[in-house]
Amino acid sequence: MATEIQRFGASEDDEDEMGMDVKEEDDDDDDDEEKNNEATIMGGVEGGLASSGNNTRFQQHQQYQEQPTPLSGARRCRPVEEKERTKIRERQRRAVTAKILAGLRRHGNYNLRVRADINDVIAALAREAGWVVLPDGTTFPSTSQGTRPAGGASATALTSTSSHVPVQQTPPASSRGICSGYKSSMDYPSCDMKGAYVHTSSPYDGSSSSQSQTAAMVGTGAAAENHPLIGGSMDAVDDKQVIDIPQKLQERDFAGTPCVPVYVMLPLGVINMKCELIDQDGLLKQLRVLKSINVDGVVVDCWWGIVEAHAPQEYNWSGYKRLFQIVRELKLKLQVVLSFHECGGNVGDDVCIPLPHWVVEIGRRNPDIFFTDREGRRNPECLSWGIDKERVLRGRTAVEVYFDYMRSFRVEFDEFFDDGIISMIEVGLGPCGELRYPSNPVKHGWRYPGVGEFQCHDQYLLKSLRKVAEARGHSFWARGPDNAGSYNSRPHETGFFCDGGDYDGYYGRFFLNWYSQVLLDHGARVLSLAKLAFESTRIAAKLSGIHWWYKTASHAAELTAGFYNSCNRDGYAAIMAMLKKHGAALNFVCAEWGTLDHHVDFSETVADPDGLAWQVLNSAWDVCTPIASENALPCHDRESYNMISERAKPMNDPDGRHFCAFTYLRLGPLLMERHNFMEFERFVKRMHGNLCQILSVLGKQFLISIHRSKGIRDKHSLSLAAEDLCILFPFLTEGLWEPCSLYKMRIHPCT
């Protein structure tokens, strides 16, 4: 047996990867066959002898069992050698499947679990083609794909846990397969899929000694056209004909749609604690590559803990100044995040950047400057909003400290504002830079999907609560809820968040109104000063998508974060009105955008990322607040990019609304891998809506008319001028124009 396994390239690692719990399909088939025969025999006995007594029926049954039948008799007398061959064939199948999975993971970026089976592979290929695969295996085209494929009106069911035999589908008329001497046992639909290695010989045909382990590569799309082994209509690889599969399931065409600028977030540690630029040459190469695919710009965090690290109002911008110069030389745009929070301890944080040392020293003497939970645990991730108006930071309030920092940045980089290099300033308003309470800190033991805890127990916020309670005439309400559970509680486990709980009582409504109003007041104070510091430059605030427990009546996780969005109240309308008042854009981040099928099971948490996104986006658009977005989890596959594109440019929106920008997190070696980068380049083109082609046509027509009026006939100078059209009209890439304006030539005047 060991020899047979070695012949087929199987290893112990392969077996471990596939798992030893895979059923032996031949044995299962034989067992099912035996059961069917016995059921047939019993049916015949019971049907034919229904009028006989019990003893007669038992004797007849015994006679039938004693008669050797061609099927059941052979099954009972099957020799040991045949069982051994069955085990060998099963190990061969595992070895082949293990190599298929390894190839898909390594070369195709498929997120397949360790003990994946053939149904997981089919599901991954179906999702890659743009199909929807439900947890129970039901498969059907997405709404943007059109009608269901020919061959069945109902969706094909693929049950990944109950069977390892793929369900055969009727191939579309235009589909072509792999010619390797016989027809494959599985027909592949015509769709746009990643390169995948597909086993082309059945492990059950012939004896184990004559089995051949062959694979054929299937590839379509842009990657296949440029691949040395894939291209044209038919090629030969290892004496096997590889026939391309034309794309039939068309994706949405974004040509001519509004341009959504795409920015790339730079690594968190691009500037070290000494405010020095790290790996300047490597960063320059990566930025040039991004420029080559028409990425609009980059996003960088300007950390308060680096710039004002050692003493109040002593700012060091040296590393950022060098970085900004490189970005300007490459003619890229800049979005700057003024980060007034600590870095480290959250999802995606790979560096540790604390608050300024002098602030930490004040916090040791006066820990109430930090957010505090009911148990008295302090969170030094950011400053409590209770000190926004308290002069506890060496004679300054927290808001004054933020304003001095913003004013220093504006003066230091005045030339970049004048040149239009800095297109937007995002102002940090809380933990992770987001406008919310730090209600779910991992450092205090929170784990998804806990409801979190209210963060209002420092002396400054309690003083504010006491003042409001006394003004209401109920001084005994000057406390936080004592029945709201702990960080990892579920809503139904608490007396405050459960259905009919205290959250909807008189005290609960009073407390939640005050708690959410503190959040709004903090955002209004800081954004009003940011608007004063940056004048005509667009400012933005980040809002996180707290989607778990969204379908419960209390919306518990949102309440602890400061969003008073229970089932009978819109908690986001007030936030959007505040942003609108101060001329700020919204940067909305929902962690599972593009990753709905990969990371979490939403049924347990009664979550609804789509419903939350619908509410937040419409609340912003109702007051004409511009919306930007970014991905919170890694994104490299086409399915995730397609979902983001659909979010950024809603297909059937009657008002043609769309995002004003999108930030990709983040620049790194994984993004620069060939296949990942090709998918990202395709995503950028779709977000731009083929704007470059439109500009090229219109620009050349515009310049031809000018050159003819001046008698210029030099085609070379004409092409150069067309390439510089974006420089002549910078507003085209900033979302300050309407799509119809280009087509009707109603171009806004340059300023």
C-alpha positions in Angstrom: 0.0 0.0 0.0 2.9 2.4 0.8 4.3 1.7 -2.7 1.0 2.6 -4.3 0.7 5.8 -2.3 4.2 6.8 -3.4 3.4 6.1 -7.0 0.6 8.6 -6.9 2.6 11.3 -5.1 0.6 11.1 -1.9 2.3 12.2 1.4 1.4 12.2 5.0 1.0 15.9 4.8 -1.5 15.6 2.0 -3.5 13.1 4.0 -3.4 15.4 7.0 -4.5 18.4 4.9 -7.4 16.5 3.4 -8.3 15.0 6.8 -8.8 11.3 7.6 -12.5 11.7 8.0 -13.2 11.5 4.3 -15.6 8.7 3.5 -14.6 6.0 1.2 -16.9 6.5 -1.7 -16.8 2.9 -3.1 -17.7 1.5 0.3 -20.5 4.0 0.6 -21.8 3.1 -2.9 -21.7 -0.6 -2.1 -23.5 0.0 1.2 -26.2 2.0 -0.5 -26.5 -0.7 -3.2 -26.9 -3.4 -0.6 -29.5 -1.4 1.2 -31.4 -0.8 -2.0 -31.4 -4.5 -2.9 -32.5 -5.5 0.6 -35.3 -2.9 0.4 -36.4 -4.3 -2.9 -36.5 -7.8 -1.6 -38.4 -6.7 1.5 -40.8 -4.8 -0.6 -41.4 -7.8 -2.8 -41.9 -10.1 0.1 -44.3 -7.9 2.0 -46.2 -7.0 -1.1 -46.6 -10.5 -2.5 -47.3 -12.2 0.8 -49.5 -9.6 2.4 -52.3 -12.2 3.0 -50.1 -14.8 4.6 -49.4 -15.2 8.3 -46.4 -13.8 10.1 -44.6 -17.2 10.3 -45.1 -17.8 6.5 -43.7 -14.3 5.8 -40.7 -14.9 8.0 -39.9 -18.2 6.3 -40.2 -16.7 2.8 -37.9 -13.9 3.9 -35.4 -16.4 5.1 -35.5 -18.2 1.8 -34.9 -14.9 -0.1 -31.9 -14.1 2.1 -30.4 -17.6 1.7 -30.6 -17.2 -2.1 -27.4 -15.7 -3.5 -28.1 -12.7 -5.7 -25.6 -11.3 -8.2 -25.4 -8.0 -6.2 -25.8 -8.7 -2.5 -24.1 -12.0 -2.6 -21.0 -10.5 -4.2 -21.0 -7.7 -1.6 -21.0 -10.2 1.3 -18.3 -12.3 -0.3 -16.1 -9.5 -1.4 -12.4 -10.6 -0.8 -10.0 -8.7 1.3 -7.9 -7.7 -1.7 -10.8 -5.7 -3.2 -11.2 -3.8 0.0 -7.5 -3.0 0.0 -7.8 -1.8 -3.6 -10.7 0.4 -2.5 -8.6 2.0 0.2 -5.8 2.6 -2.2 -8.1 4.3 -4.7 -9.4 6.5 -1.9 -5.9 7.5 -0.9 -5.1 8.2 -4.5 -8.2 10.5 -4.7 -7.1 12.2 -1.5 -3.6 12.8 -3.0 -4.9 14.3 -6.2 -7.5 16.5 -4.3 -4.8 17.7 -1.9 -2.7 18.9 -4.8 -5.7 20.6 -6.4 -6.4 22.4 -3.2 -2.7 23.4 -2.7 -2.6 24.8 -6.3 -5.8 26.8 -5.8 -4.6 28.2 -2.5 -1.1 29.1 -3.8 -1.8 30.3 -7.3 -5.5 31.2 -7.2 -5.8 32.8 -3.8 -8.8 30.6 -2.9 -9.8 30.8 0.8 -10.4 27.0 1.2 -10.4 25.4 4.7 -7.8 22.8 5.6 -10.2 19.9 5.4 -11.9 21.1 2.2 -13.7 18.6 0.0 -14.7 18.7 -3.7 -17.9 20.6 -2.9 -15.9 23.4 -1.3 -13.9 23.7 -4.5 -17.0 23.8 -6.6 -18.5 26.4 -4.4 -15.3 28.5 -4.6 -15.3 28.3 -8.4 -19.0 29.2 -8.5 -18.4 32.3 -6.3 -15.5 33.3 -8.5 -17.8 33.2 -11.5 -20.1 35.6 -9.7 -22.7 33.1 -8.6 -24.3 33.0 -5.2 -23.7 29.8 -3.1 -25.9 29.6 0.0 -24.7 27.6 3.1 -27.0 24.7 2.3 -25.4 24.4 -1.2 -28.2 26.2 -3.2 -26.5 27.8 -6.1 -27.8 30.4 -8.5 -26.6 33.5 -10.5 -26.5 36.8 -8.7 -29.1 39.4 -9.8 -26.5 41.2 -11.9 -25.8 38.0 -13.9 -29.2 37.8 -15.5 -31.3 34.6 -15.8 -30.6 31.2 -14.5 -28.5 28.9 -16.7 -30.1 26.6 -19.2 -30.8 23.1 -18.0 -32.8 23.7 -14.9 -35.2 26.2 -13.5 -34.3 25.5 -9.9 -30.9 26.2 -8.3 -28.4 23.4 -8.1 -27.9 22.1 -4.6 -24.4 21.3 -3.4 -24.2 19.9 0.1 -20.6 20.2 1.3 -21.0 18.1 4.4 -23.2 15.2 3.4 -21.5 14.0 0.2 -18.2 14.1 -1.6 -19.6 13.4 -5.0 -20.1 16.5 -7.2 -23.5 17.1 -8.6 -23.3 17.1 -12.4 -24.7 20.0 -14.2 -25.8 20.4 -17.8 -23.1 22.4 -19.6 -24.1 25.5 -21.5 -24.1 25.4 -25.2 -21.0 27.6 -25.5 -19.0 25.8 -22.9 -15.9 23.9 -23.9 -14.0 21.5 -21.8 -10.7 19.7 -21.6 -9.7 17.0 -24.1 -7.6 14.4 -22.5 -8.7 11.2 -24.0 -12.2 10.9 -22.5 -14.9 13.2 -21.2 -14.6 14.4 -17.7 -17.0 13.2 -15.1 -17.8 16.8 -14.2 -18.8 19.4 -16.7 -17.6 22.9 -16.0 -19.9 25.8 -16.7 -18.8 28.6 -19.0 -17.7 31.3 -16.6 -14.9 33.6 -15.7 -12.8 31.7 -13.2 -9.3 31.7 -11.9 -6.7 29.3 -13.1 -7.4 26.0 -11.4 -5.9 22.5 -11.8 -8.7 20.0 -12.5 -8.2 16.2 -12.3 -9.1 14.7 -15.7 -8.9 11.0 -14.9 -11.4 9.2 -12.7 -9.7 7.3 -9.8 -12.4 4.6 -10.2 -11.7 3.6 -13.9 -9.5 0.5 -14.2 -7.2 -1.0 -11.7 -4.9 0.9 -9.4 -1.9 0.0 -11.4 -3.2 1.7 -14.5 -4.3 4.9 -13.0 -2.7 8.1 -14.3 -2.5 11.3 -12.4 -3.0 14.1 -14.9 -4.1 17.6 -14.6 -5.2 20.3 -17.1 -5.1 24.0 -16.6 -8.2 26.0 -17.3 -7.9 29.7 -17.5 -9.9 32.6 -18.8 -10.1 36.3 -18.4 -7.3 38.9 -18.7 -4.8 36.7 -16.9 -5.3 33.9 -19.4 -4.7 36.1 -22.4 -1.2 37.0 -21.3 -0.2 33.7 -19.8 2.5 31.8 -21.8 0.6 28.5 -21.5 -2.9 29.9 -21.9 -4.1 31.9 -24.9 -6.0 31.7 -28.1 -8.7 29.1 -28.6 -6.6 25.9 -28.1 -3.1 25.1 -26.9 -1.2 21.9 -25.9 0.3 21.4 -22.5 2.0 18.1 -21.7 0.3 16.5 -24.7 -3.1 17.6 -23.4 -5.2 20.0 -25.3 -6.2 23.0 -23.2 -9.3 24.7 -24.6 -10.3 28.1 -23.3 -13.7 28.5 -21.8 -15.4 31.7 -23.0 -17.0 33.9 -20.5 -20.8 33.6 -20.5 -21.8 34.9 -17.2 -21.2 38.6 -17.8 -20.5 40.9 -14.9 -21.8 44.4 -14.7 -20.2 46.8 -17.1 -19.0 49.9 -15.3 -17.9 51.7 -18.5 -19.2 55.2 -18.5 -20.2 55.1 -14.8 -19.1 57.9 -12.4 -15.4 58.0 -11.5 -14.7 56.9 -7.9 -11.1 57.8 -7.0 -9.1 54.9 -5.5 -6.6 55.5 -2.8 -4.2 53.0 -1.1 -3.5 53.2 2.6 0.2 53.1 3.3 1.6 50.8 6.0 1.1 51.8 9.6 4.8 51.9 10.3 5.9 53.8 7.2 7.1 56.5 9.6 9.0 55.3 12.7 8.8 56.7 16.3 11.7 59.1 15.4 9.6 60.5 12.6 11.8 59.1 10.0 10.7 57.6 6.6 11.3 53.8 6.6 12.6 52.0 3.4 12.4 55.0 1.1 13.6 53.1 -2.0 11.2 50.2 -1.5 8.3 52.5 -0.9 9.2 54.5 -4.0 9.1 51.4 -6.2 5.7 50.4 -4.8 4.3 53.8 -5.4 5.5 53.8 -9.0 3.8 50.5 -9.6 0.5 52.0 -8.1 0.9 55.0 -10.4 1.3 52.8 -13.4 -2.3 51.4 -12.9 -3.7 54.9 -12.4 -4.3 54.7 -8.6 -5.4 58.3 -7.7 -3.3 58.6 -4.5 -2.3 57.3 -1.1 -3.6 57.7 2.5 -1.2 58.1 5.4 -1.7 58.3 9.2 -0.1 61.3 10.9 0.3 60.0 14.4 -0.1 62.3 17.3 2.1 60.0 19.4 5.0 60.5 16.9 4.7 64.2 15.9 4.1 65.6 19.4 5.7 62.8 21.3 8.0 64.4 23.9 6.6 67.9 24.9 3.5 70.0 24.4 3.5 72.0 21.1 6.9 70.6 20.0 6.1 69.1 16.6 8.4 67.0 14.4 7.1 66.6 10.8 10.4 65.7 9.1 9.5 62.2 8.1 6.1 63.1 6.8 7.6 66.1 4.8 9.9 63.7 2.9 7.0 61.3 2.3 4.8 64.0 0.9 7.5 65.2 -1.4 7.8 61.7 -2.9 4.1 61.6 -3.4 4.1 64.9 -5.1 7.0 64.0 -7.4 4.9 61.0 -8.6 1.9 63.2 -9.2 -0.3 61.3 -6.8 -2.9 62.7 -4.4 -2.8 62.6 -0.6 -5.4 61.9 2.0 -4.2 62.5 5.5 -5.6 60.9 8.7 -4.9 62.9 11.8 -4.7 60.1 14.3 -5.3 61.2 17.9 -5.5 57.6 19.1 -3.1 54.7 20.0 -2.1 52.2 17.5 -1.7 48.5 18.6 -4.1 45.9 19.9 -6.7 46.2 17.2 -7.4 44.1 14.1 -4.7 44.8 11.5 -2.4 46.7 13.8 1.2 45.5 13.2 3.0 48.3 15.0 2.7 49.9 18.4 2.4 53.7 18.5 1.2 55.0 22.0 -0.2 58.4 22.8 2.5 61.1 23.4 4.7 60.4 26.4 3.7 63.6 28.2 0.0 62.7 27.9 0.7 59.2 29.3 2.5 60.8 32.2 -0.5 63.0 32.9 -2.6 59.8 32.7 -0.6 58.1 35.4 -1.3 60.9 37.8 -4.9 61.4 36.6 -6.3 58.2 35.0 -9.7 59.7 34.6 -8.5 61.4 31.4 -9.1 57.9 29.8 -12.4 56.1 29.1 -13.4 53.9 32.0 -15.8 50.9 32.2 -18.1 49.9 35.1 -15.3 47.8 36.7 -13.0 50.8 36.8 -10.7 49.5 34.0 -9.0 52.3 32.1 -8.5 52.4 28.3 -5.5 54.5 27.2 -6.3 54.1 23.5 -7.7 57.7 23.4 -8.7 60.5 25.6 -12.1 60.6 27.3 -14.5 63.1 25.8 -15.2 64.3 29.3 -12.0 66.4 29.2 -12.9 68.2 25.9 -13.5 71.3 28.0 -11.3 70.5 31.0 -7.9 72.1 31.3 -6.1 69.0 32.5 -3.4 68.7 29.7 -0.9 71.2 31.1 -3.2 74.1 30.9 -5.0 73.1 27.7 -8.2 71.2 27.1 -8.3 68.2 24.8 -10.0 70.1 22.0 -7.4 72.9 22.2 -4.6 70.2 21.9 -6.3 68.8 18.8 -6.7 72.3 17.3 -3.0 73.2 17.9 -1.9 70.0 16.2 -4.2 70.6 13.2 -3.0 74.2 12.9 0.7 73.1 13.0 0.0 70.6 10.2 -1.7 73.2 8.1 1.2 75.7 8.4 3.9 73.1 7.9 2.4 71.7 4.7 0.9 74.9 3.3 2.5 74.3 -0.2 0.9 70.9 -0.5 -2.5 72.4 0.2 -1.9 75.2 -2.4 -0.8 72.7 -5.0 -3.9 70.5 -4.5 -1.8 67.5 -3.5 -3.7 67.1 -0.2 -7.3 66.3 -1.3 -8.9 65.4 2.1 -8.2 65.5 5.8 -9.8 62.8 8.0 -9.9 63.9 11.6 -9.6 61.2 14.3 -12.5 61.3 16.7 -12.1 58.3 18.9 -10.7 54.7 19.0 -9.3 53.6 15.7 -9.9 57.2 14.6 -13.7 56.4 14.5 -16.5 58.4 16.0 -17.6 55.9 18.6 -16.9 54.9 22.2 -14.2 52.2 22.8 -17.0 49.8 23.9 -15.3 46.6 22.6 -11.6 46.7 23.5 -9.8 43.4 22.8 -7.3 44.2 25.6 -10.1 44.0 28.2 -11.2 40.6 26.9 -13.9 41.5 24.4 -14.5 39.0 21.7 -16.9 39.1 18.8 -19.9 39.1 19.1 -20.1 40.5 22.6 -22.4 43.5 23.2 -19.5 45.5 24.8 -19.8 47.8 27.8 -20.7 51.5 28.3 -17.6 53.7 28.8 -18.8 56.5 31.0 -17.4 55.9 34.4 -14.5 58.4 34.5 -15.1 61.3 36.9 -15.6 63.8 34.1 -18.3 62.0 32.2 -20.0 61.1 35.5 -20.0 64.7 36.4 -21.7 65.5 33.1 -24.3 62.8 33.7 -25.0 64.0 37.2 -25.6 67.6 35.9 -28.0 66.4 33.3 -29.9 64.1 35.7 -30.3 66.9 38.2 -31.6 69.2 35.5 -34.1 66.5 34.7 -35.1 66.3 38.4 -34.0 62.7 38.9 -30.6 62.9 40.5 -30.7 59.1 41.2 -30.3 58.6 37.4 -26.7 59.9 37.6 -25.2 56.4 37.1 -24.5 53.9 34.4 -26.7 50.8 33.9 -25.9 48.1 36.4 -27.7 45.3 34.5 -26.1 45.7 31.1 -23.9 42.6 31.4 -20.2 42.4 30.5 -18.1 42.7 27.4 -19.0 39.3 26.0 -22.7 39.1 27.1 -25.5 38.4 24.7 -28.5 40.8 24.7 -30.9 38.2 26.0 -28.6 37.5 28.9 -28.9 41.0 30.3 -31.8 42.9 31.9 -31.0 46.1 30.0 -30.7 44.9 26.4 -33.2 42.0 26.3 -36.6 42.4 24.6 -38.7 44.7 26.8 -35.6 45.5 28.9 -34.6 48.7 30.6 -33.2 50.2 27.5 -36.7 51.2 26.5 -37.8 52.4 30.0 -37.8 55.9 31.3 -34.3 55.6 32.8 -32.9 53.7 29.8 -34.1 56.3 27.3 -32.7 59.2 29.5 -29.3 57.5 29.8 -29.0 56.6 26.1 -30.0 60.1 25.0 -27.2 61.6 27.2 -24.7 58.9 26.1 -25.2 59.5 22.4 -25.4 63.2 22.8 -21.9 63.3 24.3 -20.6 61.5 21.2 -22.4 64.1 18.9 -21.0 67.0 20.9 -17.5 65.7 20.7 -17.7 65.3 17.0 -19.2 68.7 16.5 -16.4 70.4 18.6 -13.5 68.8 16.8 -14.9 69.1 13.3 -15.8 72.8 13.8 -12.2 73.5 14.6 -10.9 71.3 11.7 -13.1 73.3 9.3 -11.5 76.4 10.7 -8.0 75.1 10.3 -8.3 73.6 6.9 -10.7 76.1 5.3 -11.5 75.0 1.7 -10.0 71.5 2.0 -12.5 68.7 2.4 -12.6 67.1 5.9 -14.1 63.8 6.8 -15.0 61.7 9.8 -14.9 57.9 10.1 -17.9 55.9 11.2 -17.6 52.1 11.9 -20.3 49.6 11.0 -21.4 47.9 14.2 -23.5 45.2 12.5 -23.8 42.4 15.1 -27.1 42.2 17.0 -28.5 44.6 14.4 -31.7 42.6 14.0 -32.5 42.6 17.7 -34.9 45.2 19.1 -32.3 46.9 21.3 -29.3 46.9 18.8 -27.2 46.3 21.9 -23.7 46.6 20.3 -24.6 49.9 18.7 -25.9 51.3 21.9 -22.7 50.7 23.8 -20.8 52.3 20.9 -22.8 55.4 21.2 -25.3 54.9 18.3 -28.8 55.3 19.8 -30.3 53.2 17.0 -32.8 50.9 18.7 -35.7 49.5 16.7 -37.9 52.5 17.2 -35.3 55.2 16.7 -33.0 56.3 13.9 -29.6 56.8 15.5 -27.7 57.8 12.4 -29.8 60.7 11.2 -28.5 63.0 14.0 -24.9 62.1 13.1 -25.4 62.9 9.5 -27.0 66.2 10.3 -24.0 67.1 12.4 -21.5 66.2 9.6 -23.6 68.2 7.2 -23.5 71.2 9.5 -19.7 71.2 9.6 -19.2 70.4 5.9 -17.6 67.0 6.6 -17.8 63.9 4.5 -18.5 60.4 5.9 -16.0 57.6 5.7 -18.1 54.6 6.5 -16.4 51.3 7.2 -18.4 48.0 7.4 -16.0 45.2 8.3 -17.7 42.5 6.3 -18.1 44.3 3.0 -16.8 41.9 0.4 -16.2 39.1 2.9 -19.7 38.0 3.8 -19.0 34.4 2.9 -15.5 34.0 4.3 -15.2 35.1 7.9 -18.2 34.9 10.2 -21.6 33.2 10.6 -24.2 36.0 11.0 -27.1 33.7 12.0 -25.7 33.4 15.5 -25.3 37.1 16.1 -28.5 38.2 14.3 -26.2 40.5 12.3 -27.2 42.4 9.1 -24.3 44.3 7.5 -26.4 45.0 4.4 -29.3 46.4 6.4 -26.9 48.6 8.4 -25.2 49.8 5.3 -28.5 50.6 3.7 -29.6 52.7 6.7 -26.3 54.6 7.1 -25.8 55.4 3.4 -29.3 56.6 2.9 -29.1 58.7 6.1 -26.1 60.4 4.6 -27.4 60.8 1.1 -30.7 62.2 2.4 -28.8 65.3 3.7 -26.4 65.3 0.7 -23.3 64.3 2.8 -20.5 62.9 0.6 -19.6 59.3 1.4 -16.2 57.6 1.2 -15.4 54.1 2.3 -12.6 51.6 2.9 -12.3 47.9 3.5 -11.5 46.8 7.1 -10.5 43.2 6.3 -8.0 41.9 3.7 -9.4 41.9 0.2 -7.7 40.2 -2.8 -10.4 38.2 -4.6 -12.6 39.3 -7.4 -15.8 38.5 -5.6 -14.9 41.0 -2.8 -13.9 43.7 -5.3 -17.2 43.2 -7.2 -19.2 43.7 -4.0 -17.3 46.9 -3.2 -17.9 48.2 -6.7 -21.6 47.6 -6.5 -21.6 49.4 -3.1 -19.7 52.3 -4.5 -21.9 52.7 -7.6 -25.5 51.4 -6.9 -26.8 50.1 -10.1 -30.4 51.3 -10.0 -30.1 54.4 -7.9 -32.5 56.9 -9.5 -30.3 59.9 -8.5 -27.0 58.4 -9.7 -25.4 58.6 -6.3 -22.0 57.1 -5.7 -19.0 57.2 -3.3 -16.7 60.2 -3.5 -13.6 58.0 -2.9 -12.5 54.6 -1.8 -9.5 53.6 0.3 -7.9 50.2 -0.1 -6.2 48.7 3.0 -3.4 48.3 2.6 -0.1 48.5 0.6 2.1 45.5 1.3 3.8 42.5 -0.2 0.6 40.5 -0.5 -1.0 43.2 -2.7 2.0 43.2 -4.9 1.8 39.5 -5.7 1.2 39.1 -9.4 -2.3 37.6 -9.3 -3.5 39.9 -6.5 -2.2 42.9 -8.2 -3.9 42.0 -11.5 -7.2 41.7 -9.7 -6.6 45.1 -8.0 -5.8 46.7 -11.3 -9.0 45.4 -12.7 -10.9 46.8 -9.7 -9.3 50.3 -10.2 -10.4 50.4 -13.8 -14.0 49.5 -12.8 -14.1 52.1 -10.1 -12.8 54.7 -12.5 -15.5 53.7 -15.0 -13.0 53.8 -17.9 -12.5 57.5 -17.3 -9.2 57.5 -19.0 -10.7 56.3 -22.3 -13.3 59.1 -22.1 -10.7 61.7 -21.3 -8.5 60.5 -24.2 -11.3 60.9 -26.8 -12.6 64.2 -25.5 -9.2 65.5 -24.8 -7.9 64.9 -28.2 -11.0 66.4 -29.8 -10.6 69.4 -27.6 -6.9 69.8 -28.4 -7.3 69.2 -32.1 -9.7 72.2 -32.3 -7.2 74.4 -30.4 -4.2 73.3 -32.5 -6.1 73.8 -35.7 -6.9 77.3 -34.7 -3.2 77.9 -34.2 -2.1 76.0 -37.3 -0.3 73.3 -35.3 0.1 70.0 -37.2 2.5 68.1 -34.9 0.8 64.9 -33.9 3.5 64.2 -31.3 2.8 67.4 -29.4 -0.9 66.6 -29.6 -0.5 63.2 -27.9 1.6 64.7 -25.1 -1.0 67.3 -24.5 -3.7 64.6 -24.3 -1.8 62.7 -21.7 -1.6 65.9 -19.6 -5.3 66.5 -19.7 -5.8 65.3 -16.1 -3.3 68.0 -15.0 -5.2 70.7 -17.0 -8.5 69.6 -15.4 -7.7 68.3 -11.9 -11.3 68.5 -10.8 -12.1 65.6 -13.0 -10.4 63.2 -10.7 -11.8 64.8 -7.5 -15.5 63.9 -8.0 -16.4 67.6 -8.5 -18.2 67.0 -11.8 -21.3 65.2 -13.0 -20.9 62.3 -15.5 -23.4 64.0 -17.9 -21.2 67.1 -17.9 -18.5 65.3 -19.9 -20.8 64.0 -22.5 -22.5 67.3 -23.0 -19.2 69.1 -22.9 -20.5 71.3 -20.0 -17.0 71.3 -18.4 -16.6 73.5 -15.3 -14.0 76.3 -15.6 -10.5 75.6 -14.3 -9.4 77.4 -11.2 
